[in-house]
Amino acid sequence: MTEKTTGASYADAGVDIEAGDRAVELMKEWVKKTQRPEVLGGLGGFAGLFDASALKRYERPLLASATDGVGTKVDIARQMGVYDTIGHDLVAMVMDDIVVCGAEPLFMTDYICVGKVHPERVAAIVKGIAEGCVLAGCALVGGETAEHPGLLGPDDFDVAGAGTGVVEYDRLLGADRIRTGDAVIAMASSGLHSNGYSLVRHVLFDRAGMSLDQHVEELGRTLGEELLEPTKIYSLDCMALTRTAEVHAYSHITGGGLAANLARVIPDHLHATVDRSTWTPGAVFDLVGKAGNVEQLELEKTLNMGVGMMAVVPQESVDVALTALADRGVEAWVAGEILDRGDHTEGAALTGSYAG
């Protein structure tokens, strides 16, 4: 007689449906904390619902959307076993892109891909996303957790998200508003944020042989703690600033560095000059530069160098803008100005040397 074999199952293939259900139950309390009055239904539906009748107060509402991830910073979280901060980075990457045009963040969805569902771990990731949504003023209306055994290792994961905001047509910010003589205000970053980690990991780990649990005196904490510092979320700060002072444009400083991102909102006939002497980049930027013998221009093309968001405002709004940001606990300063393009080939450039 031949031995009878049982049929294959999803669990045999490495997918644990029960663990996924457990993760959903654990994350519900965190998602609930992000709810806005316009959100209908709860977690678990096939689609998140947002009551669009709330947009009737707009004369000509424009919907703004963005999508992003966190990049290789997720590997730092995995190695450290810390999963409840990476969501802040995700929200910042998505919603701070949306607020740049003057839009109010409305809602967000997330996508979490794992090699194996560890319910508590997935819930911790969602907790961070939910906390980030609260800081951005938006609702987390849904998401997806996908288990990909064989494609990802049991402890591997990645996160991505998409968000939507709304802005009145005649309040849309951007290049069309910028004028010669406008001031460029820099807002301090909380550190590396979520860009350039492929360079950072290569330099600090592969070339310098450093470890995440290594205490770094100039950082005042371990390397891992520094690298996992959450990205600052500027959404509510920018919205408050727009209500308080005249703002012509914002620039979210992400991949590509300060000059390249600022240039994205500068019209073709104008040029933004940013004076390095107006600030001192944090110690982590110097550490990366020295550990990898990375040239300054290469650092500036990759990292934010201590500036996470920039605002372009008319000169007469500078004092009001700086006061408004200070009142919200945002470190900010005048870093540059808008000039006629002249012979400049780039939309923005850094000049001078860093202070300190």
N, C-alpha and C positions, 0 to 999 in steps of 0.2 A: 504493500500500500504506500502511496506517496503521501508525505506529510502535508496537511492542509495549511496553507499560509493565509494570513489575514491581509486584507486590502490596505493599500497605502492611505495615509491621512495627511491633512494639512500640518498636523503636529509633527509627523514624521519628517516633513520637509523643513521643519524649523520654525513654523509660524504658530504662535500661542495666542489663540483668540481670547481665551479667558484672561490672560495677562493684559491684553489690550483693553478689555472691558474694565478691568480693575484700574488701569491707568486713567480711563475716562472718569470713573467715579472719584478718583483722588484729585483730579484737576478741576472738577466742577466748582468747588468753593472759591478757587482763585479766579476763574473766569467770571463768576458772579460779581466779583468786586469791580470789574471793568464796565459794568452795564451803564448805558445812557438811557434816558427816557424813550428814545426813538427805537430801541432794540426790542424786537418781539420774539417770543419763544425762548427756549433755553438750549443748553448744549445737548447735542445728540441728534438733531435734525440733519437732513441732507444738505441744507443750505442755511446760512445765517440770514436773518431778516432785519431790515432797517427801514423804518417808516419814512419814506421820502416826502411825505406831506410836510415834514419839518422844513423842507427847502422852499416852501411857498413864500416865506418871508423875504426871499431873495428876488430882486428884479430880473436878473439874468444869471442864474447860478452856473458856475463852471465846476465840473467834477475833476479833481486832480487825483491821479493814481500813481503808485510806485511799487516796485517789488525789489527785494534784495535778500542777501544772506549775511552771514557773519564771517565767511572765509575760513582760513585755517586756524583762527583763534579757537575754534571748537576743539582742536586737538589739545590745547592747553587745558581747557576745562576737563576733557576726558582724562588726561594724565593726572590732574590734581584731584579728580573725583568731586569737583564742585560744579553743580549743574544749575543752580538757581540765580546766576547772574548773567549768563550768556543771552537770556531773553531780553535783558535791557539793551544789549548791543543790537539785537535784531530790530527792536522797535525804533531805536535811534536811527539806524540805517534807512529804514523805510519812511518813518513819519517826519524826520527832519529834512528829507528830500521834498516831501509834500508841502511843508510849511514855508519852504523857500519862495514859492510863488504867492505867498500870502494866504494860503488855504488853511482852513480849520480842519485838523484831523478828525474824522468821523468814526471809522471802524477799520478793523484789521483782521486778517485770517492768517494762520500759520501752517507750515508743513514741517513735520519732524520725521526724519527717516532714520531708522535704527537697524542694527544688525540683529538685535534681540530685544524684545520689550522687557524692560525692568520697570514695573509700574511706578515705583517711587522715584526713579530717575526721570522718567517722562513727565511725571507730575511736577518735579522740581523745575524742569525746563519750562513748562507751561506757567508755573508760578512766577518765574522771572519775566516771561513775556507779559503776563497779566499786570505785574507791578510796573513794567515799562509802559504799558498802555495807560495806566492810571497817571503816570508822570507826563504822558503826552496828551492826556485828555480825550483819548479815543476808547472805543469799545472793542473787545475781542469777541467777535461774533461767531467764530467757528475755526475749524482747522482739520488737519488730517495727520494721523500717526501711521506710518507705513513701516512694516517689518520686512527687511530684505536679507534673510539668511543666505549665506553663500556669496553674496555680493559685498556685504559689509561684515566685519568681524563682530563678535558678540558685544563688544563694548564700544564699537564705532557708532557715530551718529552725525547728522548734519541738520541744520535748520534753515528755513527760508520763510519769507512772509510777503504778503501783499497788503497794501493799505489804500484807503480812499479818503479824500478830503473835499471841501467845497470852498469856493471863493466867489465873491461878487465880481462880475466882469469888470466893472469900472474901478475895482480895487486890486486888480491883478498886478503883482509886482514883477519887475524884470528890467531888461536892458532898455526898453523904450522910455523908462522914467529917469534914467541916469543922466546927469548933466555935468559939464565941466565945473570943477571946483567942489564937487561933492566930497565928503569925507568918508574914509573907509574905517569902520570900527571893527576891531577884532574881539572875539569872545574866547576866553581860555578853554582849552580842552582839558579833560580829566586824565590825559595820558595818551597812549598810542591809539586809543579808540579801537576800531575794528578793521584797520587797513594796514597793509604792508607786513603782515605776519609771516609770509613766506620768506621775506628778506630777514626779518627779525629772528625767526627760528633758525635759519641757515647760519646767520652770523653768531648768535649767542650759543647755540647748541653744537652745530657742526664744526664751526671754526674756532670758537673760544672755549668749547668744552664745558660750558656752565650747566648747572642743574637747577630745576625749578625750586628745590628746597634750599638753595644756596642763599644765605643772607648777604645782601649787597649794601655796603655801608652808605654809599651815596644815594641809594634809594630809600634807606631807612626801613626796609622790610625785605622779605624774600623775593627772589626774581619772579617766582610764580605768582605771588600776590600782586606784583606790579603789572605783569602781563595780563592778568585776569581782571584788572580794574575795569569796571563797566564804562561803556561809552556814555558821555553826558548827553542827556536828552534836552534839546533846546526848544521844543515845540511850543510849550506854554509861555516860555520867556519871549520868544519871537512874536507870538500873538499879542502878548501884553505890550511889547514895545511898539508894535504897529498901531495899537489903540492909543498909545500915549504920545508918540512922536511921528513925524513924517518919515517914512522909510521908502526908499526907491527900489532896493533890491536886497536879497540875501544870497549868500553862497555857503553851501554846506561843504566843509573841507573833508573830503574822503579820499578814495584812491586817486592817485595822480598828483597829490600835494596841493599846497596853498595856491600858488600862482595859476596852475592849470584850471583849478576849480573856480577861482575868482574870474578868470578870463571868460568862463562860460556865460556870465551875465553882463559882460561889458560890450557895448555896441561897437561896431567896426570902426567908427571914427574917433573913439576915445581909448584911453589907456589908463590902467590902474597901477600906481606905484606904491609898494608897501615897504616901509622902512624897518629893516631887521633890528635896528638899535632901540626900537620901542618896547622890546620884550626879551626875556631870556627863556629859551626852550627848557623844558624840564630835564632832569638828570638822565632819564631813560633814553632820550634822543642822543645825548653825548655818549652814553654807554654803548649804544648800537654803533655809532660812528667810529668810536675808538676800537671796539672789539673786532670789527670787521674791516678796519681801515677804509671805511666807506667815505667817499668824497662828499662834501657838503651839498653839492648840486644833486647828487644821486639821492641823498637823504631827503632833500626838499621835493624831489619828484615822486617820492614814495610815501613819506610820512607827513603828518599834519604839523609837526614842529611846535606844538603847543597851542595851536589855534584850531578850534573845532567848527566855528561858524563866524561869518563876517556879514556885516550890514553896511550898506551904502546909504548914507543919509545926507541931506543938504546941510551946509555949515551951520545954519541957524538952528538946526535940531540937535546938534552934537551934545550940548550940555544936558538937555532934557533926556536924550537917549541914554547917556552914561549914568545919569541919576536913576532912571527907571530900571536899568540893568543892575545897578548896585543895590537898589532896594529889593531886588529879587535874589540877591546873593550871587550874581554872575560877575566874575572878574572880566572887565572890558576896558579897552583903551583905544585911542585914535592911532591907527597904525599906518595910514596912508591917505592918498587923495586921488581924485580923478582928473586927468589932464587930457588935452587934445592928443590924438594919436601921433601926429608928427611923423618922425622917422621910425617910430617903434613898430616892429613887425608882430609883436605879441600883444595880446589884450591886457596882460598883467605881468609885472616883474617885481622881484625882490631886490632891494638896494641896501647898501651899507653892511655893517657887521652886527651880529647879535650882541646885546648888552651883556655885561658880565663875562 
